[in-house]
Amino acid sequence: MSSEKPVQGASAGSRVPDFFIVGQSKSGTTALYEILARHPQIYMSRLKEPVFMASDLHAGLWATVRTRPRTLEQYLALFADAQPKQCAGEASSVYLWSCEAAANIAELAPNARIVAILREPASFLRSLHLQMLQNHVETEKDFARAIALEPEREQGRRLPRGCPWPQALLYSQRVRYVEQLRRYEQALGREQMLVLVYDDFRAENEGTVRAVLRFLQLDDRLPIEAVEANPTVLLRSKQLDELIHKASVGRGPAFSAVKAAVKAVTSRELRRRALGMRGRVLYSEPPPADQRLMLELRRRFKPEVIALSEYLDRDLVNLWDYDSID
């Protein structure tokens, strides 16, 4: 990470975001992003997850997606097409986890509004583990084993070969909700934050979105279409997925020639169907969670849930059924 802050040097008159959806991962942020992108008063960055403000996580994030903006100029270009009367925003689910994103956002856009969505810790981490498998960051398919490996992985041991983002495998570090929210409170103020609960978003999608629109001081009377985006899935075949992944990110003249030939003899519709078939072959509904492990995680994170309940002045202990856990 550079010692220079990533938001230094913004040119006068550059359009900066008015709001940020900061996370959590696997908690409805993609669905919220897609719904808000359809609102005529909102301009969402065409690139979801630009992640530029998470300067402490850049190494891993840039390694996993090479097309993400590397400079402030590239980042601000994502909002250049926003109309003057539109509210510009972006959604990067790692911003809540990042230790530096809140301060970077405050420096670039001190009046920005922050939207966070929080999920019950055990179910969140299980979904996150499945996502890391899908993203070719994790190779350990057993969730319990992946959690148990955290201490060694934090020391740089027992990491998957060629892992592009070792930080992402320290799952439990994501469950520091109050600490994460306080960073934004200190940087921007509580009045510029809207903290949502995933259960509410799932149960009352439309009502939650309208609450976000009111928070952004926008028209909340337009029709809203519910979206099921980025569902949690199980990777069926790691070997097949790796083969397809390597083919999809291949480089060099030979690969380019093969890719061009395939494109020349197949229609766009056929290629679209092939991508859909890939999803059906590689992924399936995840099996039921290991209840013993989930109970162990819930015991571990109960103090965090209690602290979050007090911070938000909402009884999440009861909502997430932690009141029956010793």
N, C-alpha and C positions, 0 to 999 in steps of 0.2 A: 504494500500500500504506500502510495506517495505521501510525503509529509505535507504536501500542499493540499489544501481543502478542495474537494471536487467542484464546489460551487463558486470559487473565486474567478473573477474575470467575466461575469455576465455582462454583455453589452447593453447599454441603455436602450430601452424600448423593446427588448426581447420579451416574448410572451412566456410567462412562467405558469405552472399549474396553480389553479385555485383550490384544488383539494386532492387528497391522496387516500386511496384505500390501502391501508398498510398491513393487512393480514387479519387473521392467521391463514396459513396454508390449509387446504382441505376443509374450509369452514364457510364456503359459499362466496368467496371473493370473486371467483370467475363468473358465477351467475350474476352477481351484483354488477360487475363490470359490464357484462353483455346487456343487461337491462338498461343501465344508465346510458350506454352508448346509443340507444335508440331514442332517447329523449331529445327533442329538437333544441332545447336550451343547453345541452351538454355536448362538449367535444372531448371524447376519450382518446388518449393516445392509441394510434392504430396498433402499436406494439404493446401488448399486455406484458407486464413484468419487465420494464426497462431496467429496473433495479439500480439505477445510477446513484441514488442517494445512499445506498448501503455500501459505503466506501470500505468498510472493514471486511466485507465479504466479496469484494470484486474478483479476487484471484479465482475462486471456485466458480462464481457465477459467470464470469467471462469464459472460463474453460468449458462450461456446459453448453452455453449458447454464444457462439462467436460473433453473432450479428448485433449483440446489444451495444448501445452507445458507449464509447470510451472517453469522449470529451464532453465538456459542457455544451459546446456548440452543437454537437450531434444530438445531445439530449434535448435541448431547447427546440431543435428542428422538429421534434415530434409534435409540438404544439403550434407550429407556425401557421397552420391552416385554420386554426380556431377563429371563429368570427368574434368581433369585438363584444357582442352581447352574449356570447356563449360562455358557459362556465367550463374551464378546461380542467381535466383531471387525468390521473393515471392510477394503475393498480399494481403494486409490487408486494407480494405477500411476505417477503423477507424483511420488509421495513420494520415490522414489529419486533422481530428477533434481533435485528442489527443494533449494535450499541452506538452507532454513529449517525444513523439515518435521521433521527429526530432533530439533532443539532444542525445537520446539513439542510434539512427542509426549512428549519426556522431561519437560517441565514439566507437562503435563496428566496423564500416566500413567507415572510413573517406573519402574514394574515391568512395563510392557508388553513383549510379545515381538514380534520383527520377523521377517517372512518375506520374503525377496527371491529372485527367479528371474532368472538372467542368461543371455543368449543370445549366440552368436557374433556379433561386431559387424556384419559386412557384411550378413548375412541379417536381422539385427534392424533395421538402418536401412532396408533395402529394404521390409520389411513395414511399418515405421513410415510411410514415404513414402506407400504405398498407403492406409494408414489416414487420413493427413491429407487425401488427396484425397477419400476417402469422407466425411470429417467436414466438408468445405467450408472447410477452413483453407488447403489448398494448391490451386493451379490448374495448376502446371507438371507435366505428366504424365510428362515424361522425367526419370527418376531421376538420371541423370548431370548433367543441366542443373540440377536442383534442388540437388544437392550443390555444383556450381560457383557457384551464386548466393549461397551462404552469406556470404561476406565482404561483399558489397554489402548483403544483407538485414540483416546485423548493424548496418550504418550507417543503416538505415531506408530503403534504396533497393530498387527492383525487387520490392516486395512486391505480392501480389495486391490488387486493388482491394477495399476494405472488409474486408480480412483481420481476423478477430476476435482472432487470437492469433499475432502475428508471432514471438514467442519460440519457438513450436513448430516453426518452419521452420529453426531452427539445429540441424539433425539431429546433427551431429558432437559437439555439446556433451553429448549423452546418453551418449557412450562415454567416460566417465571413471569406470570402475567402482570402482577402488580408492579414489579420492577420495570417491566417494559412500558406499561402505561405511564408510570411516573416520569420516565424520560420525556415523553411527549408533553405531559403536564408542565414540567419544568421548562421545556424549550418554547412552548407555544401558549400554554394556559389551558385550564380545564374547559373553559367556555368554547374553545375551538375543537373540542373532541366529541365524537359520538361513538360510544362503545355499545355494540350490539351483541346479542347472544344467538349463537347458531340455531338453537332450538326454536327461537321466535321466528327466525328467517325461514326455517323449514315448515313451521306450522302456519305462518301467516306471511307468505312471500310478498303479497301485494301491499299489505299494511306496513311491513318493514321498509319496503322501497319508498313508500310515500313519506315515511318518517325521515328517511335520508334526504329526500327532495326538500322537505321543509327545513331540515338542518342546513341545506345548501341555499336556502331562500329562493327556491325555484317552484314553478307551477306543479303541484302534486295532483291535479285533477284529470290529467290525460290518462287514457287506458294503459294498463300495465300488463304485459304478457309474462307469465312465469317461465323460468328457464331452469333446466336441469343440466348444469355444466360441470365438466371435470369430475365425473363420478369415481368413487373408489372401486378399483378393479383388481383382480388377481392375475398375475403373470402366469400363463399356462406353461410355456416352454422358454426357459432362459436361453438355451442354445439357439433356437430358431429366432428369438428376438435379437440376440447379439448378431446373428448373421445378417438379418435385415437391417439392423442399425448400422453395421459397418458398410453395407451397400449404400445406404441412404446418405451417409456422410463421406463417402469416398471422394478422393481427389485425384488429380493427375490426368494426362491426356487419354490414357486407356479407358479410365472410368468415364470420362466425359464423352468419349466416342460411343461407348455402350449405352449410356444414358440417352444420348441423342438418337441412336438407332431405335431404342425402345419407344421413345416419344414419337418418332416418325411413323411407326407402324401401328400405333394404338391411338384410339380416340381419347379425348379428354374424359368422356363419360366412362369409358372402360377403365381408365386409370383411377377415376374416382371410386368405382366399384371395387377395384383391387385394394385400395386403401381401406375400404369398409370391411372387406374380407379379411385383411390383415388383422384388424381389430378383433373380429370374431374368432380367428384362429389363435391369436396370442393371448387374449384376455377373456376372463369370465368373472362371474359374480364371486366375490371372496367367500370362503367358508365361514361358518360361525366362529366368533372369537373364542380363544382359550379363556374360559371364565376364571380359572385359577390365576392366570397371569393378569387378567384385567382387574381382579380384586386386589392383587398385590400392588398394582400400579395405583389404584384408587386409594389404598391405604397410604402409599408413599406421597401422593399429591394432595391428600386431604388438607394439610395445613395451608397449601396454596389456594385451595378453593375457599377455605374459611377467610383468608386474607382478602381474596378478591370480592367475596360477598360483602365484607366490611367496606372495601374501597368503593364499590359501586352502589352500596346501600341496597342490595338485593339479595334475597335468600337463594343463592345458587347451591348451597349445601342440600337443601330440600329438593330443588329443581333437578339437580343431577344425582339425587339419591345417595348422597354421601352421609346423610344423617344416621343411616343404619350401619355405618362402617366404624369399627372400633379404632 
